């Protein structure tokens, strides 16, 4: 007896081969969208990490100004002066109702980029000027930021006349505690 192979109806053979040969439209759309997303990610990464190789119109991340930009109209950067760090001051404030203390650390920036020995020679006079100004202040005057800015301006106005060749251009508070 010979083995009989089961008969397969002809319709099922055609359906299987057609389905195997023709992928659906959804699969092609999904594959195309994934390729586009991957391509966009590669171009974006290249523009971010390698901006020097990108053409000028596509170079969004390069900080160098282009010819048509407004960057050349900006004023040049101001040169930084030397910053003198001072020891902290602890001062009684002029509050009448209760004793209040101010602990403040001040840095002074000069107009010159290098250190000047005039600062160390005039340091006692500078400290005295700062202590005199601080001890006249009330805590309610110093709480708002406008009070701190006014204090900085007053310090500059008082310190600069005491210095002959060296002039300060900024006062920085690096510690400011009222208790």
GIJOPE-V252872 format. One record per residue. N is the residue number from 1. RES is the residue in three letters. SS is DSSP state (H for helix, E for strand, - for the rest). PSI is psi in radians with two decimals (* if undefined). OMEGA is omega in degrees with one decimal (none if undefined). Layout:
<<N;RES;SS;PSI;OMEGA> <N;RES;SS;PSI;OMEGA>>
This chain:
<<1;UNK;-;2.28;-179.7> <2;UNK;-;2.55;179.8> <3;UNK;-;2.41;177.6> <4;UNK;-;2.29;175.4> <5;UNK;-;2.48;-179.6> <6;UNK;-;2.49;-179.5> <7;UNK;-;2.38;178.4> <8;UNK;-;2.21;179.8> <9;UNK;-;2.50;-176.1> <10;UNK;H;-0.51;-179.0> <11;UNK;H;-0.69;-177.1> <12;UNK;H;-0.57;178.1> <13;UNK;H;-0.75;-179.1> <14;UNK;H;-0.71;-179.4> <15;UNK;H;-0.75;-179.3> <16;UNK;H;-0.76;-178.6> <17;UNK;H;-0.62;178.7> <18;UNK;H;-0.74;179.2> <19;UNK;H;-0.65;179.4> <20;UNK;H;-0.58;-177.1> <21;UNK;H;-0.51;-174.3> <22;UNK;-;1.73;174.6> <23;UNK;-;2.71;-175.9> <24;UNK;-;2.82;-179.4> <25;UNK;H;-0.59;178.8> <26;UNK;H;-0.75;-179.3> <27;UNK;H;-0.73;179.7> <28;UNK;H;-0.69;178.8> <29;UNK;H;-0.76;179.1> <30;UNK;H;-0.77;178.7> <31;UNK;H;-0.73;178.1> <32;UNK;H;-0.73;178.9> <33;UNK;H;-0.71;178.1> <34;UNK;H;-0.68;178.6> <35;UNK;H;-0.74;179.7> <36;UNK;H;-0.76;178.9> <37;UNK;H;-0.77;178.8> <38;UNK;H;-0.73;178.6> <39;UNK;H;-0.74;178.6> <40;UNK;H;-0.68;178.7> <41;UNK;H;-0.70;179.4> <42;UNK;H;-0.76;179.4> <43;UNK;H;-0.73;178.1> <44;UNK;H;-0.74;178.6> <45;UNK;H;-0.69;178.3> <46;UNK;H;-0.71;179.5> <47;UNK;H;-0.61;-178.5> <48;UNK;H;-0.81;-174.1> <49;UNK;H;-0.38;-178.6> <50;UNK;-;1.06;-175.3> <51;UNK;H;-0.41;-178.4> <52;UNK;H;-0.31;-179.9> <53;UNK;H;-0.06;-178.7> <54;UNK;-;2.54;174.0> <55;UNK;-;2.68;-173.3> <56;UNK;H;-0.78;-178.7> <57;UNK;H;-0.43;-179.0> <58;UNK;H;0.02;-175.5> <59;UNK;-;1.50;-176.8> <60;UNK;-;-0.39;-170.9> <61;UNK;-;-0.10;-177.8> <62;UNK;-;2.17;-178.1> <63;UNK;-;-0.18;-179.9> <64;UNK;-;2.33;-179.8> <65;UNK;-;2.59;175.4> <66;UNK;-;2.99;-175.4> <67;UNK;-;-0.66;-176.2> <68;UNK;-;-0.03;-176.1> <69;UNK;-;2.96;-179.0> <70;UNK;-;0.06;-174.3> <71;UNK;H;-0.53;-178.1> <72;UNK;H;-0.18;178.0> <73;UNK;H;-0.16;-179.5> <74;UNK;-;2.58;177.2> <75;UNK;-;2.67;179.9> <76;UNK;-;2.69;179.9> <77;UNK;-;2.42;178.5> <78;UNK;-;2.41;-179.0> <79;UNK;-;2.39;179.2> <80;UNK;-;2.43;176.8> <81;UNK;-;3.05;178.0> <82;UNK;-;2.40;-179.9> <83;UNK;E;2.15;178.8> <84;UNK;E;2.16;179.5> <85;UNK;E;2.32;-178.9> <86;UNK;-;2.74;175.0> <87;UNK;-;2.74;-179.9> <88;UNK;-;2.63;175.2> <89;UNK;E;2.41;171.0> <90;UNK;E;2.09;-170.0> <91;UNK;E;2.49;168.4> <92;UNK;E;2.28;177.9> <93;UNK;-;2.93;-174.9> <94;UNK;-;0.43;177.5> <95;UNK;-;2.21;-177.0> <96;UNK;-;-0.60;-173.9> <97;UNK;-;-0.54;176.9> <98;UNK;-;2.78;-179.6> <99;UNK;-;2.19;176.5> <100;UNK;-;2.53;-179.1> <101;UNK;E;2.60;175.3> <102;UNK;E;2.19;171.6> <103;UNK;E;2.14;-174.9> <104;UNK;E;2.42;174.4> <105;UNK;E;2.23;-173.1> <106;UNK;E;2.40;170.3> <107;UNK;E;2.42;179.6> <108;UNK;E;2.30;177.7> <109;UNK;E;2.24;-179.8> <110;UNK;E;2.97;177.6> <111;UNK;-;-0.32;179.3> <112;UNK;-;2.48;-179.6> <113;UNK;-;-0.31;-179.1> <114;UNK;-;2.81;179.8> <115;UNK;-;2.57;179.9> <116;UNK;-;2.37;-177.9> <117;UNK;H;-0.19;175.9> <118;UNK;H;-0.58;179.4> <119;UNK;H;-0.84;-178.8> <120;UNK;H;-0.55;177.8> <121;UNK;H;-0.62;-177.0> <122;UNK;H;0.11;-176.8> <123;UNK;H;-0.77;177.8> <124;UNK;H;-0.67;178.3> <125;UNK;H;-0.70;178.3> <126;UNK;H;-0.79;179.4> <127;UNK;H;-0.73;178.7> <128;UNK;H;-0.75;179.1> <129;UNK;H;-0.77;-179.5> <130;UNK;H;-0.79;179.3> <131;UNK;H;-0.70;178.8> <132;UNK;H;-0.77;179.5> <133;UNK;H;-0.82;-175.4> <134;UNK;H;-0.68;-176.4> <135;UNK;H;-0.24;177.6> <136;UNK;-;-0.12;-175.0> <137;UNK;-;2.61;174.0> <138;UNK;-;2.67;-176.1> <139;UNK;H;-0.63;-179.0> <140;UNK;H;-0.41;176.2> <141;UNK;H;-0.45;-174.6> <142;UNK;H;-0.25;-177.7> <143;UNK;H;-0.86;-178.9> <144;UNK;-;2.74;-179.6> <145;UNK;H;-0.51;177.3> <146;UNK;H;-0.58;176.7> <147;UNK;H;-0.66;177.8> <148;UNK;H;-0.71;178.6> <149;UNK;H;-0.69;177.5> <150;UNK;H;-0.65;178.1> <151;UNK;H;-0.73;177.6> <152;UNK;H;-0.80;-179.2> <153;UNK;H;-0.71;178.9> <154;UNK;H;-0.69;178.0> <155;UNK;H;-0.76;178.5> <156;UNK;H;-0.77;179.5> <157;UNK;H;-0.56;-177.1> <158;UNK;H;-0.56;-176.4> <159;UNK;H;-0.78;-173.3> <160;UNK;H;-0.66;178.2> <161;UNK;-;-0.39;179.6> <162;UNK;-;-0.21;-177.8> <163;UNK;-;2.29;-176.3> <164;UNK;-;-1.16;-175.6> <165;UNK;-;-0.34;-176.5> <166;UNK;-;2.24;177.9> <167;UNK;-;2.43;177.8> <168;UNK;E;2.50;179.1> <169;UNK;E;-0.25;-179.6> <170;UNK;E;2.62;174.7> <171;UNK;E;2.29;179.0> <172;UNK;E;2.31;173.3> <173;UNK;E;2.04;179.0> <174;UNK;E;-0.15;174.0> <175;UNK;E;2.33;-177.4> <176;UNK;E;1.80;-176.7> <177;UNK;E;2.20;174.3> <178;UNK;E;2.28;-178.7> <179;UNK;-;*;none>>
